[in-house]
Amino acid sequence: MNQVWPIFKREFAAYFATPLAYVFIVIFLFAMGAFTFYIGHFFDNGVADLSVFFAYHPWLYLFLVPALSMRLWAEERSSGTMELLLTLPIPLWATVVGKYLAAWAFTGVALALTFPIWLTVNYLGSPDNGVILASYIGSFLMAGGYLAIGSAISATTSNQVIAFVVSVVVCFLFTISGAPLVLDFFHGWAPQALVDAVASFSFLTHFSAITQGVIDLRDLVFFFSLIALFLTANIVAVDLKRVG
Amino acid sequence: MIEISGLTKHFGAIAAVSGIDLKVGRGEVLGFLGPNGAGKSTTMKMITGFLAPSAGRVWVCGHDVETDSIAAQQQIGYLPEGAPAYGDMTPRQFLGFIAEVRGYRGEAAKQAVAKAVARTELDPVLEQTIDTLSKGFKRRVGLAQAILHDPPVLIMDEPTDGLDPNQKHAVRSLIRAMAPQKAIIVSTHLLEEVEAICTRAVIIDRGRVVADGTPAELLARSRHHNAVTLTLPAAQAESAKAKLKALSTVANVEQIGRSDGMVELTAFPKSGALLIEDASRLAVNEKWDVKELYAEAGRLDEVFRAITTHDTTRARESRA
């Protein structure tokens, strides 16, 4: 942990050293608001809960999180700082985890800044704040899942645009893997167990389960193991480039 | 301090480095020379653990870079080619980050940064972002980063590339000042740099070591080693040339005409002979109007070309 901290600190500060952080946060909040009020018809529903707000999180993350993660490794590689970073006496896992946690913490900040909507709904009625808290936790975990995927993909290229596009596609598949678009591809030839396994990768399924207000251990295990899996892939991707 | 054995790196079918063996001890400043693409940077990247070798091993202060990389990297200060740094940080923030990664905390970190800043004279730009710095200052930020933890082993990839003569001088003085306590490897294209700071020069070509010796030893391989050049009026050139040729120590004399009516005669010695005394005595006795007279230690660029010009290029040149 001692070695993760300096990496985390530098990476986190880097977001705020450039307009990136501010642009991201403003667009994130603006998009959240637009989806909730105009597409989700928050006021028309007449219900004091945030389900319409959270329902759009997966779709927003789908584009915004890869925009954050695309630079994580691709930028280091194209600017040459990768060589500096990897020749410092830190284990590779600590570098990968430190950078990842910084990005995750940053999405946490952006997510926390949506608090006015929580104040609004509490002012208008008396929502179940337990459900809202669970939903926030679920949303944060889901953002972490998207970030881990994006981070691993960013490590395979020095081109940020490629990192972005590929990440969006992979994240999209993970988002909707419970939907017919993906499952029909497996139906008919794959054993039912595989189809079920693919369906269980769906972020939507796990996230909507949490937004019901129940944080099931299975959903936690899903997100954390997905993050661990992709961070491992991230380490392997960086290491493979060393071998050349 | 640095021990390299059978170091090899393949990129696909291309062998960038093939079987390099080297040992560098404390107090040595080893100059890595070679044409572009000879494998200098690749070798340095393997010594510092950025690239994994295809074969062979590297030990730094007794630590195997592949199996014990953290311990090895703690002993190394590395300036990668182009001195990469995080452009949106100021040198103070950047060096603070490096200090922290290197395990310095609090007051110790401040002191380590202050010392590195003082040695590289970074004071005037400490609070500007690195992106806005001139090339010279950027390079010095890279240098400060490399020497911050006072490492026993320093690896620098073209530390003076793109610097102006004053900055080059400053960097070379710094390297010379650190040399006695460290093992240093410097890669360079500048042959004068080798003569200025290196105690040993290694020429690499197509991934192999093709020459290894002190700069003086390499100079001795030059055709111009101990050659004597006289500048005198064109009228005296022919007789002077004949007289010089007649000396027992002279192998050959070449003549270059100049636009101002003078002629330069260069006398090449027979192997190892010292010509300057014979030549100057002759000039006095014959009462030539000599305007210039000097002996050369040798020309490193000539040795460099002779060693690294490939057979195909040589064949093409001889056909032309």
Interface residues (C-beta under 8 A of the other chain):
Chain A: Q3 W5 P6 I7 K9 R10 A13 A14 A17 T18 S79 G80 T81 E83 L84 L86 T87 L88 P89 I90 P91 R242 V243 G244
Chain B: K9 H10 F11 K45 T48 G49 F50 L51 A52 S54 S69 I70 A71 Q73 Q74 I76 Y78 P80 E81 G82 P84 A85 Y86 G87 D88 M89 Q93 F97 I98 E100 V101 R102 T129 Q145
